Amino acid sequence: MATSAHDLAHLCKLAKLAPDEKTLDKISHQFSDIINYMDTLSEADTAGTEPLYSPVFHESAVREDTAVRRQTPDQILKNAPETDGTYFIVPRIVEGK
């Protein structure tokens, strides 16, 4: 299926592109190649074929989501400049009325 220069110019206008004549000619050939390839793919018999997002099986690289306590509250609070034994003590930054 050949794409006319008029059709391609219209697509470029819709995409807010303004290619020069040389680029427009190059794009026209590439666009026609893509459309022809899609026509070739549409001829393939896909009846009974499940859709895939990838033809390669991918195992999850993400670790299992399990809660693990790595530090105790005492270990966390020991580096704080000031605590009350349970919470961090921080300077007040909002003044009350």
N, CA, C and O atoms as a MOPAC input file, in Angstrom:
PM7 MOZYME 1SCF
protein

 N      0.84900 1    -1.18100 1     0.00000 1
 C      0.00000 1     0.00000 1     0.00000 1
 C      0.88500 1     1.23100 1     0.00000 1
 O      1.64900 1     1.44800 1     0.94000 1
 N      0.79200 1     2.01700 1    -1.01700 1
 C      1.59300 1     3.23500 1    -1.11800 1
 C      0.87100 1     4.37000 1    -0.40900 1
 O     -0.35600 1     4.46500 1    -0.44600 1
 N      1.63800 1     5.21200 1     0.22400 1
 C      1.08600 1     6.37100 1     0.90500 1
 C      1.36400 1     7.59000 1     0.04600 1
 O      2.50400 1     7.83700 1    -0.34700 1
 N      0.33200 1     8.34200 1    -0.23800 1
 C      0.53200 1     9.51500 1    -1.08300 1
 C      1.20000 1    10.62400 1    -0.28900 1
 O      1.13000 1    10.66700 1     0.94000 1
 N      1.84000 1    11.50800 1    -1.01300 1
 C      2.49200 1    12.65200 1    -0.38000 1
 C      1.45800 1    13.52200 1     0.32200 1
 O      1.73100 1    14.11400 1     1.36600 1
 N      0.26900 1    13.59000 1    -0.26700 1
 C     -0.80800 1    14.38200 1     0.33400 1
 C     -1.21600 1    13.79800 1     1.69600 1
 O     -1.39200 1    14.53600 1     2.66500 1
 N     -1.36800 1    12.44600 1     1.76000 1
 C     -1.73400 1    11.78700 1     3.01400 1
 C     -0.65400 1    11.98900 1     4.07400 1
 O     -0.95500 1    12.26400 1     5.23500 1
 N      0.58000 1    11.85300 1     3.67000 1
 C      1.68600 1    12.00600 1     4.61200 1
 C      1.79600 1    13.44800 1     5.10100 1
 O      2.05900 1    13.68800 1     6.27900 1
 N      1.59800 1    14.39600 1     4.20700 1
 C      1.62200 1    15.80900 1     4.60400 1
 C      0.50200 1    16.08600 1     5.60300 1
 O      0.68300 1    16.84500 1     6.55500 1
 N     -0.65600 1    15.46700 1     5.38000 1
 C     -1.77500 1    15.63000 1     6.31400 1
 C     -1.42200 1    15.05000 1     7.68800 1
 O     -1.69800 1    15.67400 1     8.71300 1
 N     -0.80900 1    13.85100 1     7.71100 1
 C     -0.38500 1    13.24900 1     8.98300 1
 C      0.63100 1    14.12800 1     9.70200 1
 O      0.56300 1    14.30100 1    10.91900 1
 N      1.56700 1    14.67600 1     8.94800 1
 C      2.57600 1    15.55800 1     9.54700 1
 C      1.91600 1    16.79400 1    10.14400 1
 O      2.30900 1    17.25900 1    11.21300 1
 N      0.91700 1    17.32100 1     9.45200 1
 C      0.20900 1    18.50000 1     9.96500 1
 C     -0.51300 1    18.15400 1    11.26200 1
 O     -0.47600 1    18.93200 1    12.21600 1
 N     -1.17600 1    16.98300 1    11.30800 1
 C     -1.86600 1    16.55900 1    12.52300 1
 C     -0.89300 1    16.37100 1    13.68600 1
 O     -1.23100 1    16.63800 1    14.84000 1
 N      0.32100 1    15.90600 1    13.36900 1
 C      1.33700 1    15.68000 1    14.40000 1
 C      2.14400 1    16.94300 1    14.69100 1
 O      3.08500 1    16.92300 1    15.48500 1
 N      1.76000 1    18.05200 1    14.03000 1
 C      2.44200 1    19.33900 1    14.19300 1
 C      3.92100 1    19.23900 1    13.84900 1
 O      4.78200 1    19.77700 1    14.54500 1
 N      4.19400 1    18.52200 1    12.73600 1
 C      5.54400 1    18.38300 1    12.21800 1
 C      5.63000 1    19.14200 1    10.89700 1
 O      4.64600 1    19.26000 1    10.16700 1
 N      6.80300 1    19.64500 1    10.60900 1
 C      7.00800 1    20.36600 1     9.35100 1
 C      8.31700 1    19.91400 1     8.71200 1
 O      9.28300 1    20.67500 1     8.66700 1
 N      8.35000 1    18.66100 1     8.21100 1
 C      9.59400 1    18.17600 1     7.61000 1
 C      9.84200 1    18.82000 1     6.24900 1
 O      8.90700 1    19.20200 1     5.54500 1
 N     11.12900 1    18.93300 1     5.89200 1
 C     11.45500 1    19.45300 1     4.55800 1
 C     11.16300 1    18.36400 1     3.52100 1
 O     10.82400 1    17.23600 1     3.88100 1
 N     11.29400 1    18.70000 1     2.25100 1
 C     10.93000 1    17.79200 1     1.15600 1
 C     11.75000 1    16.50100 1     1.17900 1
 O     11.21500 1    15.42300 1     0.92400 1
 N     13.06000 1    16.60700 1     1.48600 1
 C     13.93500 1    15.42100 1     1.52600 1
 C     13.50100 1    14.47800 1     2.65000 1
 O     13.42100 1    13.26500 1     2.45400 1
 N     13.22500 1    15.03600 1     3.81200 1
 C     12.79200 1    14.23800 1     4.95800 1
 C     11.42100 1    13.63500 1     4.69600 1
 O     11.16800 1    12.48300 1     5.04900 1
 N     10.54200 1    14.40300 1     4.08000 1
 C      9.20600 1    13.91300 1     3.76000 1
 C      9.27900 1    12.70700 1     2.81900 1
 O      8.51000 1    11.75800 1     2.96700 1
 N     10.19100 1    12.74100 1     1.86300 1
 C     10.37000 1    11.62500 1     0.93900 1
 C     10.88300 1    10.39100 1     1.69000 1
 O     10.41500 1     9.27700 1     1.45600 1
 N     11.84200 1    10.59800 1     2.58600 1
 C     12.39800 1     9.49100 1     3.38100 1
 C     11.31500 1     8.89300 1     4.27600 1
 O     11.18100 1     7.67200 1     4.36300 1
 N     10.54800 1     9.75000 1     4.93800 1
 C      9.47800 1     9.28600 1     5.82400 1
 C      8.43300 1     8.51400 1     5.02300 1
 O      7.90200 1     7.50800 1     5.49200 1
 N      8.14600 1     8.98500 1     3.82700 1
 C      7.15100 1     8.33400 1     2.98000 1
 C      7.55000 1     6.88900 1     2.69100 1
 O      6.71800 1     5.98600 1     2.78000 1
 N      8.81100 1     6.66800 1     2.34700 1
 C      9.29200 1     5.29800 1     2.08600 1
 C      9.23000 1     4.44600 1     3.35100 1
 O      8.80200 1     3.29300 1     3.30000 1
 N      9.65300 1     5.00500 1     4.48200 1
 C      9.64100 1     4.26000 1     5.73100 1
 C      8.20800 1     3.92300 1     6.15000 1
 O      7.92400 1     2.81400 1     6.60100 1
 N      7.32300 1     4.88900 1     5.99600 1
 C      5.92600 1     4.68800 1     6.35300 1
 C      5.30600 1     3.59200 1     5.49100 1
 O      4.57100 1     2.74500 1     5.99800 1
 N      5.59300 1     3.60600 1     4.21100 1
 C      5.08200 1     2.56600 1     3.30500 1
 C      5.62400 1     1.19200 1     3.68600 1
 O      4.89300 1     0.20300 1     3.64400 1
 N      6.90800 1     1.12600 1     4.06000 1
 C      7.50400 1    -0.15100 1     4.49300 1
 C      6.79700 1    -0.68400 1     5.73900 1
 O      6.53200 1    -1.88100 1     5.84200 1
 N      6.49400 1     0.20600 1     6.68100 1
 C      5.81200 1    -0.20000 1     7.91700 1
 C      4.41700 1    -0.72800 1     7.60700 1
 O      4.01600 1    -1.77200 1     8.12000 1
 N      3.67900 1    -0.00700 1     6.76800 1
 C      2.32600 1    -0.43000 1     6.40600 1
 C      2.36300 1    -1.77600 1     5.67500 1
 O      1.53200 1    -2.64600 1     5.93800 1
 N      3.30900 1    -1.94800 1     4.77100 1
 C      3.43300 1    -3.22400 1     4.05400 1
 C      3.75700 1    -4.36900 1     5.00800 1
 O      3.24400 1    -5.47600 1     4.84500 1
 N      4.60500 1    -4.11000 1     6.00200 1
 C      4.93800 1    -5.13800 1     6.98300 1
 C      3.70400 1    -5.50200 1     7.80700 1
 O      3.47900 1    -6.67700 1     8.09700 1
 N      2.90900 1    -4.50800 1     8.18500 1
 C      1.68900 1    -4.77900 1     8.93900 1
 C      0.72200 1    -5.61100 1     8.10000 1
 O      0.04100 1    -6.49100 1     8.62700 1
 N      0.65800 1    -5.33600 1     6.78700 1
 C     -0.18800 1    -6.15000 1     5.90000 1
 C      0.29800 1    -7.59500 1     5.87300 1
 O     -0.51300 1    -8.52000 1     5.86400 1
 N      1.61200 1    -7.79600 1     5.86000 1
 C      2.18200 1    -9.14700 1     5.88300 1
 C      1.82000 1    -9.85500 1     7.18500 1
 O      1.46000 1   -11.03200 1     7.18000 1
 N      1.91700 1    -9.13300 1     8.29600 1
 C      1.58300 1    -9.73100 1     9.59200 1
 C      0.10400 1   -10.09100 1     9.68200 1
 O     -0.25500 1   -11.08100 1    10.31900 1
 N     -0.75600 1    -9.29500 1     9.04800 1
 C     -2.19200 1    -9.56000 1     9.13500 1
 C     -2.57600 1   -10.83900 1     8.39900 1
 O     -3.66600 1   -11.36900 1     8.61700 1
 N     -1.71100 1   -11.33800 1     7.54100 1
 C     -1.98300 1   -12.57700 1     6.81800 1
 C     -1.70300 1   -13.82100 1     7.66700 1
 O     -2.12400 1   -14.91800 1     7.30100 1
 N     -1.01900 1   -13.66900 1     8.76400 1
 C     -0.67800 1   -14.81100 1     9.62400 1
 C     -1.93500 1   -15.35600 1    10.29300 1
 O     -2.78900 1   -14.58900 1    10.73600 1
 N     -2.04700 1   -16.68500 1    10.36500 1
 C     -3.18600 1   -17.32900 1    11.01400 1
 C     -2.93300 1   -17.35500 1    12.51500 1
 O     -2.05200 1   -18.07200 1    12.98900 1
 N     -3.69600 1   -16.58300 1    13.25200 1
 C     -3.51700 1   -16.50300 1    14.70700 1
 C     -4.70000 1   -17.09200 1    15.46300 1
 O     -4.83500 1   -16.87100 1    16.66600 1
 N     -5.54800 1   -17.82900 1    14.78000 1
 C     -6.70700 1   -18.44200 1    15.43200 1
 C     -6.22900 1   -19.40300 1    16.51500 1
 O     -5.35900 1   -20.24000 1    16.27200 1
 N     -6.78700 1   -19.28400 1    17.67800 1
 C     -6.43000 1   -20.17700 1    18.77800 1
 C     -5.12800 1   -19.82000 1    19.46700 1
 O     -4.65700 1   -20.58100 1    20.31200 1
 N     -4.54000 1   -18.69700 1    19.13500 1
 C     -3.28100 1   -18.28300 1    19.75000 1
 C     -3.57100 1   -17.26400 1    20.85800 1
 O     -4.24900 1   -16.26100 1    20.63600 1
 N     -3.05400 1   -17.53900 1    22.03000 1
 C     -3.23600 1   -16.61000 1    23.14900 1
 C     -2.36600 1   -15.37500 1    22.94400 1
 O     -1.22000 1   -15.50200 1    22.51300 1
 N     -2.88200 1   -14.18600 1    23.24200 1
 C     -2.05300 1   -12.98300 1    23.12100 1
 C     -0.92300 1   -12.99100 1    24.14700 1
 O     -1.10500 1   -13.47400 1    25.26500 1
 N      0.23000 1   -12.46500 1    23.77800 1
 C      1.39200 1   -12.39200 1    24.65800 1
 C      1.90500 1   -10.96000 1    24.69800 1
 O      1.78400 1   -10.22900 1    23.71600 1
 N      2.46300 1   -10.56700 1    25.79900 1
 C      3.15500 1    -9.28900 1    25.82900 1
 C      4.60900 1    -9.47500 1    25.44100 1
 O      5.29100 1    -8.51500 1    25.08000 1
 N      5.08700 1   -10.72200 1    25.51600 1
 C      6.45700 1   -11.04000 1    25.12400 1
 C      6.52200 1   -12.52300 1    24.79500 1
 O      5.89700 1   -13.33000 1    25.48200 1
 N      7.25600 1   -12.89500 1    23.77300 1
 C      7.37700 1   -14.31900 1    23.46500 1
 C      8.33700 1   -15.05600 1    24.39500 1
 O      8.47000 1   -16.27600 1    24.29800 1
 N      8.99100 1   -14.35100 1    25.27600 1
 C      9.96000 1   -14.94000 1    26.19500 1
 C      9.36100 1   -14.93800 1    27.59900 1
 O      8.80800 1   -13.92700 1    28.03300 1
 N      9.46400 1   -16.05700 1    28.31000 1
 C      8.97100 1   -16.12600 1    29.68300 1
 C      9.92800 1   -15.36900 1    30.60200 1
 O     11.13600 1   -15.60800 1    30.59300 1
 N      9.38300 1   -14.47700 1    31.37400 1
 C     10.19300 1   -13.68200 1    32.30100 1
 C      9.79700 1   -14.02600 1    33.73100 1
 O      8.62700 1   -13.94500 1    34.10500 1
 N     10.78500 1   -14.40900 1    34.51500 1
 C     10.51500 1   -14.62000 1    35.92500 1
 C     10.63000 1   -13.28100 1    36.62600 1
 O     11.40300 1   -12.41700 1    36.21300 1
 N      9.87000 1   -13.11700 1    37.67300 1
 C      9.90000 1   -11.86300 1    38.41800 1
 C     11.24700 1   -11.69600 1    39.10900 1
 O     11.70600 1   -12.59100 1    39.81800 1
 N     11.86800 1   -10.55600 1    38.89800 1
 C     13.14400 1   -10.27600 1    39.53400 1
 C     12.93800 1    -9.64200 1    40.90700 1
 O     13.89900 1    -9.34300 1    41.61500 1
 N     11.68300 1    -9.44300 1    41.26900 1
 C     11.36600 1    -8.80100 1    42.53700 1
 C     11.30900 1    -9.85800 1    43.62800 1
 O     10.75400 1   -10.94000 1    43.44100 1
 N     11.88700 1    -9.52600 1    44.75800 1
 C     11.87800 1   -10.47700 1    45.86700 1
 C     10.46600 1   -10.58300 1    46.44700 1
 O      9.61900 1    -9.71800 1    46.22000 1
 N     10.23600 1   -11.64100 1    47.18700 1
 C      8.94200 1   -11.81400 1    47.82900 1
 C      8.74600 1   -10.71000 1    48.85700 1
 O      9.68500 1   -10.33200 1    49.55700 1
 N      7.54900 1   -10.20400 1    48.94500 1
 C      7.25400 1    -9.08600 1    49.83500 1
 C      6.93500 1    -9.61500 1    51.22800 1
 O      5.78900 1    -9.95000 1    51.52700 1
 N      7.96200 1    -9.68700 1    52.08100 1
 C      7.77700 1   -10.13100 1    53.45600 1
 C      8.33400 1    -9.07500 1    54.38700 1
 O      9.37900 1    -8.47800 1    54.12500 1
 N      7.62400 1    -8.85800 1    55.46900 1
 C      8.06400 1    -7.87800 1    56.45500 1
 C      9.18300 1    -8.48200 1    57.29400 1
 O      9.04600 1    -9.57200 1    57.85000 1
 N     10.28900 1    -7.75500 1    57.37300 1
 C     11.43000 1    -8.21900 1    58.15100 1
 C     11.91900 1    -7.04800 1    59.00000 1
 O     12.19900 1    -5.96900 1    58.47900 1
 N     12.02000 1    -7.26700 1    60.30300 1
 C     12.52300 1    -6.22200 1    61.18100 1
 C     14.03700 1    -6.36200 1    61.23500 1
 O     14.56600 1    -7.33300 1    61.77500 1
 N     14.71900 1    -5.38800 1    60.67300 1
 C     16.17300 1    -5.46800 1    60.58400 1
 C     16.86100 1    -4.75700 1    61.75300 1
 O     17.96700 1    -5.12800 1    62.14700 1
 N     16.20500 1    -3.73900 1    62.30300 1
 C     16.78200 1    -3.02000 1    63.43900 1
 C     15.72000 1    -2.84200 1    64.51600 1
 O     14.53300 1    -2.69000 1    64.22900 1
 N     16.16500 1    -2.86500 1    65.71700 1
 C     15.24000 1    -2.64500 1    66.82400 1
 C     15.07200 1    -1.15000 1    67.03700 1
 O     15.92300 1    -0.36900 1    66.61100 1
 N     13.99100 1    -0.73700 1    67.68600 1
 C     13.82000 1     0.69400 1    67.97800 1
 C     14.99600 1     1.27200 1    68.76200 1
 O     15.37700 1     2.42000 1    68.53300 1
 N     15.57500 1     0.50800 1    69.67600 1
 C     16.72600 1     1.00100 1    70.44200 1
 C     17.91800 1     1.28100 1    69.53300 1
 O     18.62200 1     2.27200 1    69.72500 1
 N     18.15100 1     0.41400 1    68.53800 1
 C     19.24600 1     0.63300 1    67.60400 1
 C     19.00900 1     1.88900 1    66.76100 1
 O     19.95000 1     2.62400 1    66.46000 1
 N     17.77700 1     2.12600 1    66.39000 1
 C     17.45100 1     3.30800 1    65.58500 1
 C     17.58900 1     4.58100 1    66.42400 1
 O     18.13700 1     5.57800 1    65.95300 1
 N     17.10000 1     4.55000 1    67.64900 1
 C     17.11100 1     5.74500 1    68.49700 1
 C     18.49300 1     6.08500 1    69.04200 1
 O     18.71400 1     7.22300 1    69.45600 1
 N     19.42400 1     5.14500 1    69.05700 1
 C     20.73300 1     5.41900 1    69.66400 1
 C     21.52700 1     6.48600 1    68.89800 1
 O     22.42100 1     7.10300 1    69.47700 1
 N     21.22600 1     6.71800 1    67.61500 1
 C     21.92800 1     7.73900 1    66.83300 1
 C     21.23800 1     9.09900 1    66.85800 1
 O     21.76300 1    10.07100 1    66.31500 1
 N     20.07900 1     9.17200 1    67.47700 1
 C     19.33800 1    10.44000 1    67.52400 1
 C     19.98200 1    11.38100 1    68.53600 1
 O     20.45200 1    10.93900 1    69.58400 1
 N     20.00400 1    12.68300 1    68.22400 1
 C     20.57900 1    13.62900 1    69.18300 1
 C     19.78700 1    13.69500 1    70.48800 1
 O     20.35500 1    13.92800 1    71.55500 1
 N     18.44500 1    13.48400 1    70.39400 1
 C     17.63500 1    13.54700 1    71.61800 1
 C     16.39800 1    12.67200 1    71.44000 1
 O     15.72100 1    12.73500 1    70.41400 1
 N     16.11000 1    11.84300 1    72.46600 1
 C     14.92200 1    10.98200 1    72.43400 1
 C     14.29700 1    10.96500 1    73.80400 1
 O     14.89100 1    11.41700 1    74.78300 1
 N     13.07300 1    10.43200 1    73.86600 1
 C     12.45200 1    10.20900 1    75.17100 1
 C     12.41500 1     8.71300 1    75.47700 1
 O     11.70900 1     8.27500 1    76.38500 1
 N     13.17400 1     7.94100 1    74.71900 1
 C     13.21400 1     6.50100 1    74.90800 1
 C     12.31900 1     5.76300 1    73.91800 1
 O     12.51800 1     4.57600 1    73.66200 1
 N     11.33200 1     6.46500 1    73.36300 1
 C     10.42100 1     5.85500 1    72.39300 1
 C     10.38200 1     6.64000 1    71.08500 1
 O     10.29100 1     6.05600 1    70.00500 1
 N     10.45200 1     7.97800 1    71.19000 1
 C     10.33400 1     8.85100 1    70.03400 1
 C     11.53500 1     9.78000 1    69.91000 1
 O     12.25300 1    10.01900 1    70.88000 1
 N     11.74400 1    10.30300 1    68.69400 1
 C     12.75000 1    11.34000 1    68.48200 1
 C     12.21300 1    12.65000 1    69.05900 1
 O     11.02100 1    12.93800 1    68.95100 1
 N     13.07900 1    13.42600 1    69.65800 1
 C     12.72400 1    14.76800 1    70.11100 1
 C     13.31700 1    15.72800 1    69.09000 1
 O     14.52600 1    15.73400 1    68.85600 1
 N     12.44800 1    16.54400 1    68.48000 1
 C     12.89400 1    17.47200 1    67.44200 1
 C     12.47700 1    18.88300 1    67.81900 1
 O     11.52100 1    19.06500 1    68.57300 1
 N     13.18700 1    19.89100 1    67.30000 1
 C     12.80800 1    21.26900 1    67.61600 1
 C     11.42900 1    21.60100 1    67.03300 1
 O     11.05700 1    21.12000 1    65.96300 1
 N     10.70000 1    22.41900 1    67.75200 1
 C      9.39200 1    22.85300 1    67.28400 1
 C      9.59500 1    23.82900 1    66.12800 1
 O     10.39100 1    24.76100 1    66.23900 1
 N      8.88300 1    23.62500 1    65.01900 1
 C      9.03400 1    24.52700 1    63.88400 1
 C      7.77000 1    25.33000 1    63.61000 1
 O      7.79800 1    26.27900 1    62.82700 1
 N      6.66400 1    24.95900 1    64.24600 1
 C      5.42100 1    25.71900 1    64.10200 1
 C      5.08400 1    26.26500 1    65.46900 1
 O      4.99500 1    25.51900 1    66.44500 1
 N      4.89800 1    27.56000 1    65.53500 1
 C      4.59100 1    28.16100 1    66.84100 1
 C      3.09700 1    28.18300 1    67.06400 1
 O      2.32600 1    28.52700 1    66.16800 1
 N      2.69900 1    27.81600 1    68.25700 1
 C      1.27300 1    27.82000 1    68.61600 1
 C      0.81800 1    29.22000 1    68.96700 1
 O      1.62400 1    30.13700 1    69.11800 1
 N     -0.49300 1    29.36500 1    69.09300 1
 C     -1.07200 1    30.67500 1    69.42200 1
 C     -1.02800 1    30.93200 1    70.89000 1
 O     -1.47200 1    31.98600 1    71.34500 1

